């Protein structure tokens, strides 16, 4: 048995029901399928399958915006980093003028 959908506006049976919308091909009426109870992961899978925009992960972000703002302010107020001065040891006392080559 195939379910027949009727458009509430024009009463046509040319209705295309696809996730996440239902659309009438006769008059162009469309509505979201908001009464379809599914989990967020199933919603995300169906969005990918029907080439809809991916709603993203349901996981909480690693950091909140307020904690990131605090970290940025701490970095801005920190003292500038100074590179350590490196001293090069001289291995000889007298300068080499010819580099050991006879002229």
TIZAMI-622015 format. One record per atom (N, C-alpha, C): residue in one letter; x, y, z. Coordinates in steps of 0.1 Angstrom, whole numbers, padded with zeros to 4 digits, always signed. Example, Ala and Ser with C-alpha at 12.3 -4.5 7.8 and 13.67 -1.06 7.14 Angstrom:
# TIZAMI-622015
A+0132-0057+0078/A+0123-0045+0078/A+0132-0033+0078/S+0128-0022+0071/S+0137-0011+0071/S+0129+0000+0079/
//
This chain:
# TIZAMI-622015
X+0008-0012+0000/X+0000+0000+0000/X+0009+0012+0000/X+0007+0021-0010/X+0015+0033-0011/X+0007+0045-0005/X+0014+0052+0004/X+0007+0064+0010/X+0006+0075+0000/X-0006+0081-0002/X-0008+0092-0011/X-0009+0105-0003/X-0001+0114-0006/X-0001+0127+0000/X-0009+0137-0008/X-0017+0145-0002/X-0025+0156-0009/X-0020+0169-0004/X-0018+0178-0014/X-0014+0192-0011/X-0025+0199-0003/X-0023+0205+0008/X-0033+0212+0016/X-0038+0225+0008/X-0030+0230-0001/X-0034+0242-0008/X-0043+0239-0020/X-0037+0231-0029/X-0044+0228-0042/X-0051+0214-0043/X-0049+0206-0032/X-0054+0192-0031/X-0049+0183-0043/X-0038+0186-0048/X-0032+0178-0059/X-0025+0166-0052/X-0024+0155-0059/X-0017+0143-0054/X-0002+0143-0059/X+0002+0153-0066/X+0016+0154-0071/X+0025+0160-0060/X+0026+0153-0049/X+0033+0158-0038/X+0046+0149-0036/X+0057+0155-0035/X+0070+0148-0033/X+0074+0150-0018/X+0075+0139-0011/X+0079+0140+0003/X+0093+0135+0004/X+0102+0144+0007/X+0116+0140+0008/X+0122+0148+0020/X+0131+0142+0027/X+0137+0148+0039/X+0145+0160+0036/X+0144+0171+0043/X+0135+0174+0054/X+0123+0182+0050/X+0119+0182+0037/X+0108+0190+0033/X+0098+0181+0025/X+0086+0187+0024/X+0075+0181+0016/X+0071+0192+0006/X+0069+0188-0006/X+0067+0199-0017/X+0057+0194-0027/X+0048+0203-0031/X+0038+0201-0041/X+0044+0205-0054/X+0044+0195-0064/X+0049+0198-0077/X+0039+0206-0086/X+0027+0206-0082/X+0017+0214-0090/X+0017+0229-0087/X+0016+0232-0074/X+0015+0247-0070/X+0028+0252-0064/X+0037+0244-0060/X+0050+0249-0054/X+0050+0250-0039/X+0039+0246-0033/X+0038+0247-0018/X+0049+0238-0012/X+0054+0242-0001/X+0064+0234+0005/X+0064+0237+0020/X+0067+0226+0028/X+0067+0227+0042/X+0078+0218+0048/X+0083+0221+0059/X+0093+0213+0066/X+0086+0202+0073/X+0093+0190+0073/X+0087+0178+0081/X+0092+0179+0095/X+0086+0189+0103/X+0091+0191+0116/X+0085+0181+0126/X+0075+0173+0122/X+0069+0164+0132/X+0075+0150+0130/X+0086+0149+0124/X+0093+0136+0122/X+0103+0134+0133/X+0100+0126+0143/X+0109+0125+0155/X+0121+0116+0152/X+0133+0122+0151/X+0145+0114+0149/X+0156+0120+0158/X+0167+0112+0159/X+0178+0117+0167/X+0186+0127+0158/X+0195+0134+0165/X+0203+0144+0158/X+0213+0137+0148/X+0218+0126+0152/X+0227+0118+0143/X+0220+0113+0131/X+0208+0109+0132/X+0200+0105+0121/X+0197+0117+0112/X+0193+0128+0118/X+0191+0140+0110/X+0203+0144+0102/X+0215+0143+0108/X+0227+0147+0101/X+0230+0137+0090/X+0228+0124+0092/X+0230+0114+0082/X+0220+0117+0070/X+0208+0120+0073/X+0198+0122+0062/X+0201+0135+0055/X+0206+0145+0062/X+0210+0158+0055/X+0221+0155+0045/X+0231+0147+0049/X+0242+0143+0039/X+0237+0135+0028/X+0228+0126+0031/X+0223+0117+0020/X+0214+0124+0010/X+0207+0134+0014/X+0198+0142+0005/X+0204+0155+0001/X+0218+0156+0002/X+0226+0167-0003/X+0221+0180+0003/X+0217+0180+0016/X+0214+0192+0023/X+0226+0197+0031/X+0226+0209+0035/X+0238+0214+0043/X+0239+0206+0056/X+0252+0202+0059/X+0255+0195+0071/X+0253+0204+0083/X+0244+0200+0093/X+0242+0208+0104/X+0254+0208+0114/X+0264+0200+0112/X+0275+0200+0120/X+0274+0190+0132/X+0284+0190+0140/X+0285+0180+0151/X+0276+0185+0162/X+0271+0175+0170/X+0263+0178+0181/X+0271+0179+0194/X+0284+0177+0193/X+0293+0178+0204/X+0296+0192+0208/X+0298+0194+0221/X+0301+0207+0226/X+0314+0212+0222/X+0317+0225+0219/X+0330+0229+0216/X+0340+0227+0227/X+0352+0226+0223/X+0363+0223+0233/X+0364+0235+0243/X+0363+0247+0238/X+0364+0259+0246/X+0352+0268+0244/X+0349+0275+0254/X+0338+0285+0253/X+0344+0298+0248/X+0336+0307+0243/X+0341+0320+0238/X+0346+0328+0249/X+0341+0328+0261/X+0346+0336+0272/X+0360+0331+0276/X+0362+0318+0276/X+0375+0313+0280/X+0385+0316+0269/X+0381+0316+0256/X+0391+0320+0246/X+0394+0335+0247/X+0384+0343+0250/X+0386+0358+0251/X+0396+0360+0263/X+0395+0353+0274/X+0404+0355+0285/X+0418+0351+0281/X+0420+0340+0274/X+0433+0336+0269/X+0439+0346+0260/X+0431+0352+0251/X+0436+0362+0242/X+0441+0374+0249/X+0433+0379+0259/X+0437+0390+0267/X+0449+0388+0275/X+0451+0376+0280/X+0463+0372+0288/X+0475+0373+0278/X+0474+0368+0266/X+0485+0369+0257/X+0488+0383+0252/X+0478+0391+0251/X+0480+0405+0247/X+0487+0413+0258/X+0484+0410+0270/X+0490+0417+0282/X+0503+0411+0286/X+0507+0400+0281/X+0520+0394+0285/X+0532+0402+0280/X+0543+0401+0287/X+0555+0407+0283/X+0560+0401+0270/X+0566+0410+0261/X+0571+0404+0249/X+0582+0394+0251/X+0582+0384+0243/X+0592+0373+0244/X+0605+0378+0239/X+0616+0377+0246/X+0629+0381+0242/X+0637+0368+0239/X+0644+0369+0228/X+0652+0357+0224/X+0665+0358+0232/X+0670+0346+0237/X+0683+0347+0244/X+0694+0350+0235/X+0704+0358+0240/X+0715+0362+0232/X+0725+0350+0232/X+0729+0347+0220/X+0739+0336+0219/X+0753+0342+0216/X+0762+0337+0223/X+0776+0342+0221/X+0784+0331+0213/X+0790+0335+0203/X+0798+0325+0195/X+0812+0325+0200/X+0817+0314+0204/X+0831+0313+0209/X+0841+0313+0198/X+0851+0321+0200/X+0862+0322+0190/X+0872+0311+0193/X+0875+0303+0182/X+0885+0292+0184/X+0899+0296+0181/X+0902+0308+0178/X+0915+0312+0175/X+0917+0326+0180/X+0930+0329+0183/X+0933+0342+0188/X+0937+0352+0177/X+0944+0347+0167/X+0949+0355+0156/X+0939+0354+0144/X+0937+0365+0138/X+0928+0364+0126/X+0935+0357+0114/X+0928+0349+0107/X+0933+0343+0095/X+0931+0352+0083/X+0942+0356+0077/X+0941+0365+0066/X+0940+0357+0053/X+0948+0347+0052/X+0948+0340+0039/X+0941+0326+0040/X+0937+0323+0052/X+0930+0310+0053/X+0939+0298+0051/X+0952+0299+0053/X+0961+0288+0052/X+0965+0286+0037/X+0962+0294+0028/X+0966+0293+0014/X+0979+0301+0012/X+0989+0295+0005/X+1001+0303+0002/X+0998+0311-0011/X+1002+0323-0010/X+1001+0332-0021/X+1013+0333-0030/
//
